[in-house]
Amino acid sequence: MNEMLATGVTDEVTDTATVDAADAPYFLLRSPQQAMEAHGVRARLPSDATATLAERVAAFFAAPRSGPRLLVGAVPFDPQQGDALYQPDQVSGQPTVVRVETPTLVGDVLAEPSADAYAQAVAAAVTELQRTDSPLEKVVLARSLRVTTAQPLHPRVLAARLGKDPSVATYVVPVPAARPNDAAWLVGATPELLVSRRGDRVLSHPLAGSARRSADPAEDARAAETLLASAKDHDEHRHVVEAIVAALAPLCLHVEAQPRPTLHATATMWHLGTRIHGTLKDASVSSAALVALLHPTPAVCGTPRQPALELIRQAEPVARGFYAGAVGWTDAQGDGDWYVAIRCARVQGTEVRLYAGAGIVAESQPELEVAETAAKFMALLTALGVHDVRPF
């Protein structure tokens, strides 16, 4: 057994298994509906911008190949950057169970940017949004926390701890590494489905508008009721739903969205969510094509897309990489599941960078957006053994 996992036991699992080397190719996607675990790399999809994803996937599957007729991986936040998808050697629907202990952190938690600097960036964005001649209606601004572990953190250890919340989709995806000798991973537990495709059936479940949950039942209920009644949060959510429906409508015989958002709960957050169903006119439209069409949605970028992207590139000191991108799979028939890559961390050796963002509209208050991002860090921080986000 890997030395890091050989000591200490938690009560979160009931079985043990040998964990593969931390640099071995490994993909995990476990949702409330299904689970997929993949090992090894048989072939890689040539990397390029998101707009070319469907064409590249179709060419990949058109070539004679052995092994699983499947591609797994991640699409970055910035649609101009290259993606990271590959054909695995082996696929299983029964993820390995591992027994883990809490990772040990060393040094301080470094906020990138600081809470004060993030509040200033939000204030500047609000000023832009309030300009009568501004094209922007919403922008999502993110920040990150950087922590260091005493020993290299195995991605499956972090995923096992995040997987305690049954309402989310837990994922582990290998991503390109700045240092080629150290494998890098995106590890997270997302509540948000970008798009799922089965034959001619399409489903999306966007989330936008959030509130932190409370351990006190009465306070937790008040937080949920306040979110459900919040005009600001409904406005933020509306942008996302309208954008997805408008994008899907030309491809579908019909698109149906819930008339009003409903509450979606994770272990740490309340969200406003809307389920969107569609039936494709042409069943040859693949899940890869739908990802390229929808990503990035206003839930992680803003609207209109291009002005929001430009502001994000200018305002955020740390490049998002694959945070707020999409993680998932697509097969040779075009079916697939793709989740928005939020509530995640980039793991490389002993370096762990956590990400969180908040949707900014003209009515946003900087101090509340700081609090929202702090709340969104909670799932990852708790998994790392940190239980207080107030200093960050």
C-alpha positions as CSV (number, residue, x, y, z in Angstrom):
1,M,0.0,0.0,0.0
2,N,1.2,3.5,-0.7
3,E,3.1,4.7,2.3
4,M,1.0,7.9,2.7
5,L,-2.1,5.8,3.2
6,A,-0.6,3.0,5.3
7,T,-1.4,4.7,8.7
8,G,-4.6,6.1,10.0
9,V,-8.1,5.1,9.5
10,T,-11.3,7.1,9.0
11,D,-14.9,6.0,9.3
12,E,-15.8,7.1,5.8
13,V,-15.3,3.8,4.1
14,T,-15.6,0.1,5.0
15,D,-13.0,-1.4,2.7
16,T,-9.4,-0.9,1.6
17,A,-7.6,-1.3,-1.7
18,T,-4.2,-0.6,-3.0
19,V,-4.0,2.9,-4.5
20,D,-2.1,3.2,-7.7
21,A,1.0,5.4,-8.0
22,A,0.2,9.1,-7.7
23,D,1.5,9.7,-11.3
24,A,-0.4,6.8,-12.9
25,P,-3.2,7.9,-15.4
26,Y,-6.5,7.7,-13.6
27,F,-10.0,9.1,-14.2
28,L,-13.0,9.1,-11.9
29,L,-16.5,10.4,-12.3
30,R,-19.0,9.4,-9.7
31,S,-22.4,11.0,-9.7
32,P,-25.6,10.1,-7.8
33,Q,-26.8,8.3,-11.0
34,Q,-23.6,6.4,-12.1
35,A,-19.9,5.8,-11.6
36,M,-17.0,5.5,-14.0
37,E,-13.4,4.7,-13.2
38,A,-10.7,4.5,-16.0
39,H,-7.1,3.4,-15.9
40,G,-4.2,3.9,-18.3
41,V,-3.9,5.8,-21.5
42,R,-4.3,4.1,-24.9
43,A,-4.4,7.2,-27.1
44,R,-4.8,10.9,-26.6
45,L,-7.1,13.2,-28.5
46,P,-5.1,16.0,-30.2
47,S,-5.6,19.1,-28.1
48,D,-7.1,22.3,-29.5
49,A,-9.7,25.0,-28.8
50,T,-13.2,24.0,-27.6
51,A,-14.9,25.1,-30.8
52,T,-13.1,22.2,-32.7
53,L,-14.0,19.5,-30.1
54,A,-16.8,17.8,-31.9
55,E,-14.8,17.6,-35.2
56,R,-11.7,16.2,-33.4
57,V,-13.8,13.6,-31.5
58,A,-15.6,12.5,-34.6
59,A,-12.2,12.0,-36.4
60,F,-10.8,10.1,-33.5
61,F,-13.6,7.6,-33.4
62,A,-13.7,7.3,-37.2
63,A,-10.1,5.9,-37.2
64,P,-9.7,2.1,-36.6
65,R,-8.9,1.6,-32.9
66,S,-8.8,-1.2,-30.3
67,G,-9.8,-0.7,-26.7
68,P,-12.8,1.2,-25.1
69,R,-14.7,3.4,-27.6
70,L,-14.5,6.2,-25.1
71,L,-12.8,9.5,-24.4
72,V,-12.5,10.9,-20.9
73,G,-11.0,14.1,-19.6
74,A,-11.4,17.8,-19.2
75,V,-12.1,21.0,-21.2
76,P,-10.5,24.2,-19.8
77,F,-12.4,27.3,-18.8
78,D,-11.0,29.5,-21.6
79,P,-12.4,28.1,-24.9
80,Q,-9.2,29.2,-26.7
81,Q,-7.0,27.0,-24.6
82,G,-6.3,23.3,-25.3
83,D,-8.3,20.5,-23.8
84,A,-7.1,17.2,-22.2
85,L,-9.0,14.1,-23.3
86,Y,-7.8,10.6,-23.9
87,Q,-8.9,7.0,-24.5
88,P,-8.3,4.9,-21.4
89,D,-7.0,1.3,-21.4
90,Q,-9.6,0.0,-19.0
91,V,-13.0,1.2,-17.7
92,S,-15.0,0.0,-14.8
93,G,-18.3,1.0,-13.3
94,Q,-17.2,0.0,-9.8
95,P,-14.7,2.6,-8.5
96,T,-12.1,1.2,-6.1
97,V,-12.7,2.0,-2.4
98,V,-9.8,3.4,-0.5
99,R,-9.3,4.0,3.2
100,V,-7.7,7.4,3.9
101,E,-6.7,9.8,6.7
102,T,-6.8,13.6,6.8
103,P,-4.0,15.1,4.8
104,T,-1.5,17.1,6.9
105,L,-1.0,20.7,5.8
106,V,2.2,22.7,6.4
107,G,2.7,26.5,6.3
108,D,0.0,29.2,5.8
109,V,-3.0,29.2,3.5
110,L,-2.2,31.8,0.8
111,A,-5.2,33.7,-0.7
112,E,-4.8,34.6,-4.4
113,P,-5.9,37.4,-4.3
114,S,-6.5,38.5,-0.7
115,A,-10.1,38.9,0.4
116,D,-9.7,42.7,0.3
117,A,-8.2,42.7,-3.2
118,Y,-11.0,40.4,-4.4
119,A,-13.6,42.8,-2.9
120,Q,-11.9,45.6,-4.8
121,A,-12.1,43.6,-8.1
122,V,-15.8,43.0,-7.4
123,A,-16.4,46.7,-6.8
124,A,-14.7,47.6,-10.1
125,A,-16.8,45.0,-11.9
126,V,-20.0,46.3,-10.3
127,T,-19.1,49.8,-11.5
128,E,-18.6,48.5,-15.0
129,L,-22.0,46.6,-14.9
130,Q,-23.8,49.8,-13.7
131,R,-22.5,51.9,-16.6
132,T,-25.4,52.6,-19.0
133,D,-23.2,51.9,-22.0
134,S,-21.7,48.7,-20.7
135,P,-22.4,45.5,-22.7
136,L,-22.0,43.4,-19.6
137,E,-25.0,42.0,-17.7
138,K,-23.1,39.5,-15.5
139,V,-19.5,38.4,-14.9
140,V,-18.1,35.6,-12.7
141,L,-15.0,36.5,-10.7
142,A,-12.9,33.7,-9.1
143,R,-10.2,33.6,-6.6
144,S,-8.0,30.8,-5.2
145,L,-6.3,29.5,-2.1
146,R,-2.9,27.8,-2.2
147,V,-2.0,25.2,0.5
148,T,0.9,22.8,0.9
149,T,0.7,19.2,2.2
150,A,3.4,17.5,4.2
151,Q,3.5,14.6,1.7
152,P,2.4,14.5,-1.9
153,L,-1.4,14.4,-1.9
154,H,-2.8,11.5,-3.9
155,P,-5.8,12.7,-5.9
156,R,-7.9,9.6,-4.9
157,V,-7.4,10.5,-1.2
158,L,-8.9,13.9,-1.7
159,A,-11.7,12.5,-3.9
160,A,-12.6,9.9,-1.3
161,R,-13.0,12.6,1.3
162,L,-15.1,14.8,-1.0
163,G,-17.3,11.8,-2.0
164,K,-18.9,11.8,1.4
165,D,-21.5,14.3,0.0
166,P,-24.0,12.2,-2.0
167,S,-25.5,15.2,-3.7
168,V,-22.5,16.0,-5.9
169,A,-20.5,14.4,-8.7
170,T,-16.9,13.6,-7.5
171,Y,-14.2,13.6,-10.1
172,V,-10.5,13.1,-10.7
173,V,-9.0,14.1,-14.0
174,P,-5.4,14.2,-15.1
175,V,-4.4,17.6,-16.5
176,P,-1.3,19.0,-18.2
177,A,1.5,19.7,-15.7
178,A,3.9,22.7,-15.7
179,R,6.5,20.4,-14.3
180,P,6.5,17.2,-16.4
181,N,8.0,15.1,-13.7
182,D,5.0,15.7,-11.4
183,A,1.6,14.6,-12.5
184,A,-1.2,17.2,-12.1
185,W,-4.8,16.5,-11.4
186,L,-8.1,18.3,-11.1
187,V,-10.0,16.9,-8.2
188,G,-13.5,18.1,-7.1
189,A,-17.1,17.5,-6.2
190,T,-19.4,19.5,-8.5
191,P,-23.2,19.9,-8.1
192,E,-23.7,21.2,-11.6
193,L,-24.4,19.2,-14.8
194,L,-23.4,21.1,-17.9
195,V,-25.0,18.6,-20.3
196,S,-25.9,15.0,-20.6
197,R,-26.8,13.3,-23.9
198,R,-28.4,9.9,-24.5
199,G,-29.5,9.4,-28.1
200,D,-31.7,12.4,-29.0
201,R,-32.4,13.3,-25.3
202,V,-30.5,16.2,-23.8
203,L,-30.4,17.3,-20.1
204,S,-28.7,20.3,-18.5
205,H,-29.0,21.4,-14.8
206,P,-27.4,24.8,-14.4
207,L,-26.9,26.3,-10.9
208,A,-26.5,30.0,-10.2
209,G,-27.3,31.9,-7.0
210,S,-25.9,30.5,-3.8
211,A,-26.1,30.7,0.0
212,R,-24.0,29.1,2.7
213,R,-25.7,26.4,4.7
214,S,-25.8,26.4,8.5
215,A,-25.5,23.5,11.0
216,D,-28.5,25.1,12.8
217,P,-31.7,23.8,11.2
218,A,-33.6,27.0,11.7
219,E,-30.9,29.2,10.4
220,D,-30.3,26.8,7.5
221,A,-34.0,27.0,6.6
222,R,-33.9,30.8,6.7
223,A,-30.9,30.8,4.4
224,A,-32.8,28.7,1.9
225,E,-35.9,30.8,2.1
226,T,-33.8,34.0,1.7
227,L,-32.1,32.6,-1.4
228,L,-35.4,31.5,-3.0
229,A,-36.8,35.0,-2.5
230,S,-33.7,36.9,-3.6
231,A,-34.3,39.1,-6.7
232,K,-30.6,39.5,-7.2
233,D,-30.0,35.7,-7.2
234,H,-32.9,35.1,-9.5
235,D,-31.6,37.7,-11.9
236,E,-28.2,36.0,-11.9
237,H,-29.8,32.6,-12.4
238,R,-32.0,33.9,-15.2
239,H,-29.0,34.8,-17.4
240,V,-27.8,31.2,-17.2
241,V,-31.1,29.5,-18.1
242,E,-31.9,31.9,-20.9
243,A,-28.4,31.4,-22.5
244,I,-28.7,27.6,-22.4
245,V,-32.2,27.5,-23.7
246,A,-31.3,29.9,-26.5
247,A,-28.3,27.8,-27.5
248,L,-30.2,24.5,-27.5
249,A,-33.4,25.7,-29.2
250,P,-32.1,25.7,-32.8
251,L,-30.9,22.1,-32.4
252,C,-34.0,20.7,-30.7
253,L,-37.6,19.9,-31.6
254,H,-38.5,21.4,-28.2
255,V,-36.7,22.6,-25.1
256,E,-38.4,22.6,-21.8
257,A,-37.1,24.5,-18.7
258,Q,-38.7,24.6,-15.3
259,P,-40.7,27.8,-15.0
260,R,-38.9,28.8,-11.7
261,P,-35.7,27.6,-10.2
262,T,-35.8,25.3,-7.3
263,L,-33.4,24.8,-4.4
264,H,-30.5,22.4,-4.8
265,A,-28.6,21.5,-1.6
266,T,-25.1,20.2,-1.1
267,A,-23.4,19.6,2.2
268,T,-22.2,23.2,2.4
269,M,-24.3,25.3,0.0
270,W,-27.8,26.1,-1.2
271,H,-28.1,26.8,-4.9
272,L,-30.8,27.8,-7.3
273,G,-31.1,25.2,-10.0
274,T,-33.2,24.7,-13.2
275,R,-33.6,21.4,-15.1
276,I,-33.6,21.9,-18.8
277,H,-34.7,19.0,-21.1
278,G,-34.5,18.9,-24.9
279,T,-35.1,16.5,-27.8
280,L,-32.6,16.8,-30.6
281,K,-33.8,17.2,-34.2
282,D,-30.7,15.4,-35.4
283,A,-29.5,12.6,-33.1
284,S,-26.0,12.7,-34.7
285,V,-25.3,15.9,-32.6
286,S,-22.9,14.6,-30.1
287,S,-22.3,15.4,-26.5
288,A,-18.9,16.9,-27.6
289,A,-20.8,19.3,-29.9
290,L,-23.1,20.3,-27.1
291,V,-20.1,21.0,-24.8
292,A,-18.6,23.2,-27.5
293,L,-21.9,25.0,-27.9
294,L,-22.7,25.6,-24.3
295,H,-19.3,26.1,-22.6
296,P,-18.6,28.4,-20.8
297,T,-22.1,29.3,-19.6
298,P,-23.0,32.5,-17.7
299,A,-22.8,30.4,-14.5
300,V,-19.0,30.4,-14.7
301,C,-18.2,33.2,-17.1
302,G,-20.9,35.8,-17.5
303,T,-22.9,37.4,-20.3
304,P,-22.4,38.4,-23.0
305,R,-19.6,35.8,-23.1
306,Q,-16.8,37.7,-24.9
307,P,-16.9,40.9,-22.7
308,A,-17.1,38.7,-19.6
309,L,-14.1,36.6,-20.8
310,E,-12.1,39.7,-21.4
311,L,-12.8,41.2,-18.0
312,I,-11.9,37.8,-16.3
313,R,-8.6,37.7,-18.1
314,Q,-7.8,41.2,-16.9
315,A,-9.1,41.0,-13.3
316,E,-8.0,37.5,-12.1
317,P,-4.3,37.2,-11.1
318,V,-4.3,33.4,-11.4
319,A,-5.2,31.7,-14.6
320,R,-8.1,29.3,-14.1
321,G,-6.8,26.5,-16.2
322,F,-9.3,23.7,-16.0
323,Y,-11.2,25.2,-13.1
324,A,-14.7,26.2,-14.3
325,G,-14.2,24.1,-17.4
326,A,-16.0,20.8,-17.9
327,V,-15.1,17.3,-16.9
328,G,-16.7,14.1,-18.3
329,W,-16.8,11.6,-21.1
330,T,-18.1,10.9,-24.6
331,D,-18.4,7.7,-26.5
332,A,-18.3,6.7,-30.2
333,Q,-22.1,7.0,-30.3
334,G,-22.0,10.6,-29.1
335,D,-23.5,9.9,-25.7
336,G,-21.8,11.5,-22.7
337,D,-22.0,13.3,-19.4
338,W,-20.2,16.6,-18.8
339,Y,-20.1,18.4,-15.5
340,V,-19.0,22.0,-14.7
341,A,-15.6,21.8,-13.0
342,I,-16.3,23.7,-9.8
343,R,-15.7,23.0,-6.1
344,C,-12.3,21.7,-7.1
345,A,-8.6,21.9,-6.5
346,R,-5.5,21.4,-8.8
347,V,-3.2,18.9,-7.1
348,Q,0.4,18.5,-8.1
349,G,2.7,16.8,-5.6
350,T,2.5,18.7,-2.3
351,E,1.0,21.8,-4.0
352,V,-2.8,22.2,-3.8
353,R,-4.7,25.2,-5.3
354,L,-8.4,25.6,-4.4
355,Y,-10.8,27.6,-6.6
356,A,-14.1,29.4,-6.0
357,G,-16.1,32.1,-7.9
358,A,-19.1,34.2,-7.5
359,G,-21.5,35.7,-10.1
360,I,-21.4,39.5,-10.1
361,V,-24.4,41.6,-11.3
362,A,-25.1,45.3,-11.0
363,E,-26.7,44.7,-7.5
364,S,-23.8,42.7,-6.1
365,Q,-22.2,43.8,-2.8
366,P,-18.4,43.1,-2.6
367,E,-18.4,41.9,1.0
368,L,-21.2,39.4,0.3
369,E,-19.3,38.0,-2.8
370,V,-16.2,37.6,-0.6
371,A,-18.4,35.6,1.9
372,E,-19.9,33.5,-0.9
373,T,-16.5,32.5,-2.3
374,A,-15.4,31.7,1.3
375,A,-18.4,29.5,1.7
376,K,-17.7,27.7,-1.6
377,F,-14.1,26.9,-0.4
378,M,-15.6,24.9,2.5
379,A,-16.1,21.6,0.9
380,L,-12.4,21.4,-0.2
381,L,-11.1,22.9,3.0
382,T,-13.0,20.5,5.1
383,A,-11.7,17.6,3.1
384,L,-8.2,19.0,3.8
385,G,-8.9,19.2,7.5
386,V,-9.4,23.0,7.6
387,H,-12.7,24.1,9.1
388,D,-12.5,27.9,9.4
389,V,-12.4,30.2,6.2
390,R,-12.7,33.5,8.0
391,P,-9.0,34.5,7.6
392,F,-9.2,33.9,3.8
